[in-house]
Amino acid sequence: MSITLKTVPVEAHWSIDLVERYHALLKCSFQIISEELKDLKTGKDVILQMAIKAINDSAGPNGLIPTLQVFGAYPRMCHSDPPNPSIAQRATAIQKAMNEIKKINCKHLVNNALNQRNGLRTEDIHDLSLNSEVLVWREAKVGKAGRWDGPFKLISIENETCKLAPLSGPTDFRSTLVKPYYRDIRNYDNENNNNDNDSNNHSHYNDNDNDNTDININNSNDFNDSNNICNDRTLESTTQNNIETPLRQNLPRNRELPTRFRIPNVAML
């Protein structure tokens, strides 16, 4: 006999009821047996044991009987040895408890059938690829509404359990509490257009700076070489070449004559 530990996912309140749903049967069986065995002054431990036996000998909501699954048959009493009065009274109490347990199970089945709802659609989650962005439903405190939190990355899916990668580390969530996260394509296109406009404006400013630099260089050359005809022709040819050819990314060099040729008062040796 082995024990298997199953971790309950986050916000999965339906899993908590797997054990608590047997409390009503056990409580009802314990009360019936206690009322039937008042005269025998039976201890509470024995009454609890008898109540558990009554539950195990009865069919559950799924139609399964635990005693038959374990032993394969009910333990029967031998007819050769008549039972003691106390044993017969205990058997009667257990039989009454089993009848009440059957009524509770039938009521439970009818209520489940009347309150049956269609489950949530989880096909969209199973169709997602790994590392897709999803949102998770998180419950708030008492008196406040819950909210969808995220987006988070989808790491893996195993049956109806989704493993996500939030900031605190990988966490398991039920697929009914997870939905795909869709981004608005229009906002995405607007962001790309804004980035393109910024890059175009930046390149336009650089072109204007290059043009202003060329104008300043040409003005300085005209001012310094106003007395030299040869330099004027050189500047005109350079200007024409700059107009015909496209601008380079690097700034053009400032071609100037030596100081002794640009200042007329300096004597040349």
N, C-alpha and C positions, 0 to 999 in steps of 0.2 A: 504494500500500500504506500503510495507516494502523495506528496502535497505539491500542487502547482500554484505558484504565486502569479496573479494577474494584476497588472497595474491599471487602475481606473484612469481614463483620460481626464483632462481638465474640463470643467463645466459639464460633466456627464452625470447629472443627478439621477438619471434613470438607473444607473448601476448600483446606487446605494440601496435600492429596494430589493435587491436579490436576497438579502438575509432578513430584513425587517418584515417582509411579507409573511413569514412563518410565525410571527409573534402572536397574531390573532388566533391562529389554530392552537398554538401551545397554551395560550392563556385560557381559551374556552375549554380545552380538554382538561387542564389542571383544575379548573373550578368544578366541572362535572364530577370528576373522580373524587375530589375533596368532599363534595356534598354526599356522595354515595357511601363513602367509607368513614363517616363520622363516628359510628359506633365502634369501629375497630381501632381507632386512635392510631392510624397509620402515620408514619413520619413523612415530612415534606419531601425528603430525598426519594423515598419509595414512590410517592405520588407523582413526582416529576419523572421518574423512570417509567412509570406506567403511562403517563401522558405522551412521552416520546414514543413509546412502543405503539400506542394507538395511532399516532401520526404515521409511523413507518409502515403499519399494516394497512393503511388506507391509500387509495389511489389519489395522486396529486392532480393539479390542474392539467398536466400533460398526459394523464392516464397511466402513469407509471407507479408501481408499488415498490418502495425501496427494499422491503423484506424479501420479496420474490426475486429482485435483481441480485441480492447478495447471497441468499441461501437456496433459492430455487423453489421453495415450498414454505407453507406456513407450519410453525411448530404445533403439532397436534397432541392432545392428551390421550393417554392410554385408557381404554374402557375397563381393563381388568382391575385397575386400582381407582376406586371412586375418589374424587377430589375432596379435600377438606371444605367445610363451610366457608372459611375465609377465602379460599382460592376461588370457589364458585362466585362469591360476592364480588371479588375483584374482577373476575371475567365479565360479570354483568356490567360493572362500572365501565370497564374498557369498551364493551360493546355499545353502551350508550354514548360514550365519548366519540367512538368511530362514526356513529350515525350523525352526530352533530357536526363532525368534521366533514362528512359528505355533503351536508346541507351548505356549509360555508363554502366548500369548493364549487358546488353548483352555482351558488350566488355569485361567486367570483368569476366563473366562466361567463355567466349571463351579462354581468356588468362589463366585462372586457369586450364581449361581442357588441353591446350597445354603444360603447364609447370608442369603438375602433375607428381610427382615423388613417387616412392615407399618409404614408411616410413622405418625408421631404425628398426631393429629387437631388441625387448626388452624381448624376452622370457627367455634369460639367466638371466636377472635381476630378473624377477618374480619367477624363479625357485630357487633362492638363499634362504638360511635360514637366519634367523635374526642373527645379530652379525657377518655376513660374511664380509670379507675385499673387498672393491671396490675402483676403481679409478674414479676421477672426472675430466672432461675437464674444464680447466680454460682459459679464453681468456686473452691475454697479451695486452700491450699498442699498439698504432697505429704504424705499421711498424715492429712489432715483432710477431713471431709465438706463438700460444698457446701451452699448454703442459698438460699432464695428471698428476694430483696431487694426492697424497695419499701414502699409502692406508688408508682408513677410515672405521669405523664400520657402517654397515647398521642397523639402529634402527627399521624402519618400512617402509612399502610400501602401499600407498593408491592410487589406480588407476594407474596413470602414474607419481605420485609424490613420490620421495624417500627421506626419512628423514635420514640424516647422522649425525654422531657425530664427527666433527672435533675438533680442539683445542679451537675454539672460541665458541662452543656450538652447539646444534642441528640446522641444516640448511636444508631447502627443496631444492631439485634439481630434474629436469626432468629426466625421465628414459633414454631419448635419450642422455644425457650427462654423464651417469654412465655406467661403464662396470666392470665385475668381475676382481678381482686381483688374479692371479695364481702365486704361488711360484714355483721355480725350485726345483724339487725333488732331483736332483743330488747335488745341493748345500746344501740342507737340510741333505742329507745322509753324505756328506763330513764333515759338522759341527759335526754331531753325532760321526763320526769315529774319528775326531780330539779330541773330548772330551773323548772318550774311550781310545785313545792312551795316553792322558795326565794322566788319572787316572791309567792306567797300568804302565806308567813310574814312577809315584809317588809311587805306591806300590813296584815296583822293587827297587827303591832307598831306601825305608825303609828296605827291606830285606837285601840289601847289608850293610846297616848300622848295622843291627843286627848281620850279619856274622862277620864284622870287630870288633864289640864289643866282640863277643865270642872269637875271636882269641887273642885280646889283653888281655882278662881276663885269657885265658889259658897260654899265655906267662908269665904273671906276676906270676901265680901260680907255673909254672915250675921254674922260677928264685928264688922265695922265698922259695920253698920247695925242692930245689935240694938235700939237705942233709937228707931229711926225706923220707924213702921208702914207708911208709904207706900212706903219702900224694900223692906220685906218683901213687900208685894203685888207690887211690880214684879219682884222676884226669883222669886216663885212663878209669875207669868205667863211670865217668861222661861224658867223651867225646864220648864213645860208645853209651850211652843213648841219647845224643844230636843228634848223626848221625842217629840213628834208628827212633827216634820220630820226628815229624815235629816241626818246630820252633814256639814258642809262640809269641804272639804279645807283651807281656810284656818282658822287659829285664831280663835275668836270674840274680840271686843274686851272688855276689862274695863271695864264701865261703873260708875264710882264717882263719888260726890258730891265736891264740893270739900272741902278740909281744914277749912274753917271750919264746915261742917255735920256733919262726922264726929267732931270733937273737941268734947266738951261744954263744956270749960273756956275755950274761946276766945270772947271777947266779940264779938258782931256789931255793927258800926257801921252 
